[in-house]
Amino acid sequence: MPNANHQIALVQNPAGKFSGSDFKLKKTPIPKPKKGQFLVRNLYLSLDPANRLWASPYASYTPPVGLGEVMRGFTVSEVIESKHPKFKAGDIVQGMDGWQEYAISDGVNYNEEGKVDTWNMKAVVKAGLPISAGLSVLGTTGLAAYVGLLTTCHPKRGETVLVSGAAGATGSIAGQLAKIKGCRAVGIAGSDEKCKILRKEFGFDAAINYKTQDLDKAIAKTCPKGVDIYFDNVGGDMLNIALTHINDHARVSICGAISQYTTLEKGIQGPSNYGYLLFKRARMEGFIVLDHYIKDRDKMVADMIRWIKAGKIHYRDEIVNGLAKAPKVINRLYDGRNMGKLTVKIGEEPAAPVKPKRKAAKKSAKKPKRKAAKAKRR
Amino acid sequence: MPNANHQIALVQNPAGKFSGSDFKLKKTPIPKPKKGQFLVRNLYLSLDPANRLWASPYASYTPPVGLGEVMRGFTVSEVIESKHPKFKAGDIVQGMDGWQEYAISDGVNYNEEGKVDTWNMKAVVKAGLPISAGLSVLGTTGLAAYVGLLTTCHPKRGETVLVSGAAGATGSIAGQLAKIKGCRAVGIAGSDEKCKILRKEFGFDAAINYKTQDLDKAIAKTCPKGVDIYFDNVGGDMLNIALTHINDHARVSICGAISQYTTLEKGIQGPSNYGYLLFKRARMEGFIVLDHYIKDRDKMVADMIRWIKAGKIHYRDEIVNGLAKAPKVINRLYDGRNMGKLTVKIGEEPAAPVKPKRKAAKKSAKKPKRKAAKAKRR
């Protein structure tokens, strides 16, 4: 093991999209775990729209990343050395170990109360799913769809669910969960190719290309009974137009506002049509997926694995090789150029992290494996 | 009975506040009820902030009032002649019989499904409360506070409830309901006199004069534990600033947006800080009080009467004499010049609408009677 930990620190708050000069590559010695800690080797790093929010000087549900600090990020990692009672060398864990090759963890990830523990991904390994899924369909992105749609909005059979950013890692899952619950799912995305994938691969009933279609007319056409649930990843004009299509007692789930993240310094566009919440006796609600990890992660992951194996949930991982590429590829999220979960591969997976029992290996879903493999080839 | 029905029709959509030329006085013959109908003589007319919304060309939860039509309004009336099985001459009813002296009703008031029936105010008469209370504390304005605070937000003991438009007919009740539920109640109003009344008469723990104080700092000072429930009558900057003070799992109840009603044509100001709903896992929800009449009016009215009699709910009716004054005095709502429920007296109350039993008469709350009398003298 080389004694060098390559890290990427945030050194200035971005103006607009991320630029190379916002980050600095650092090389530090690999740290040693003390009692109650463990050392991880990061394998995969999650790039998420909210990263831009964290890199701004503004506090949101987390404090901003301090200048000079290693950039914050969700990770899937291998435990290398442990002095922590709950983790042992060889464990595959999902944590928040940042833009670096190695990290020391005390098993607690960030949230305001420090309650979100590092997740030992035994269930994923046992199910034979790719461990990178711990950042996508089974990670914060996929489970944000679960919490934001199922827990927050309680979709009922026959309702219409409209999803913005529908080709994204969260939106694509939200649409499929809507279908599982017997709803009509309509997705909004930024290209005809994405719209085709929404319909063909993710099973949306209809898709809208907001770049080429009149959004207002297109929502009216694809949601002829109005919108009962709007799952919003985008904010801005899209949220504002969608609000005019909500039905009585609609639920608007605020997952994110990607259209606003790169122009935070200019101020956020508020939804001037929020009065529809009154006219339609409707609600708009935000959620933080981490809050629900504490109580419900095991159940949510078990549900998702079951639906993946039953072919009801499909997902795409877009995996880019090499930590050093993170500062550049992250802008794909704000350009709408990514398709599926944008993930950076930092290190090679261990040859056989856990030996699955023969039976489990046989049962393991082939589709996700194929997809992950395909994604890796890009 | 003279055979003339004085009416006020809307003849143009207002620009800004209401102006005299938006209305036209009309004189038509008093209509005759057919089978299934009854004739009412209007006694009191409710002037409400939302009237401006109804007079705009924009649909909200009701269609706009058509030009040339009698202006829409809630009323307390005496049934004069009835061919309706549920109403008889002498009944005091609350309906939506508009800006006119007489009206024909089929016992159904406006809502989208036509489900809100005219309310036979027996409980109010029996309780010995002034029948004008059927438009204020026991009418849509007071019950909007009930639905918007209790039904929509579920206040818990010890929480902080911030109310905008707190000296208004709805806001003042919302603050008192918050106190009944064991919350800290903080009100925002537009004059030192109103702030004093909020504290001394309505029992708010603190009051903010938004015209002379820095609202952001004043909220921070008067809500040291943050805001758990924000009951919003105002919208605009006030809503936007309040959002930055909400706590985790806060509820924002959208009752109205009076700051926006007279500038509808320029567009509504959207709350750019709606992202706090996400950061704070909070919800913003609208409601229409009429929806809750169908199922819960009797219970809500009984609760309110009980609290009034126990001295826990105080209210003010600002009663102006004469239908012809309605077009002018309604602007008091948008100037912030009214204090309490703005009501127009259209006709004299019948000498003894119902003879209360001696016991009921003795029990009747003295305070509201005195207040109503005081208000009438203005």
Interface residues (C-beta under 8 A of the other chain):
Chain A: S60 Y61 E112 N240 I254 C255 G256 A257 Q260 G267 I268 Q269 G270 P271 S272 N273 Y274 G275 Y276 L277 L278 F279 K280 R281 A282 R283 M284 E285 G286 F287 I288 D291
Chain B: S60 Y61 N240 D248 I254 C255 G256 A257 Q260 G267 I268 Q269 G270 P271 S272 N273 Y274 G275 Y276 L277 L278 F279 K280 R281 A282 R283 M284 E285 G286 F287 I288 D291
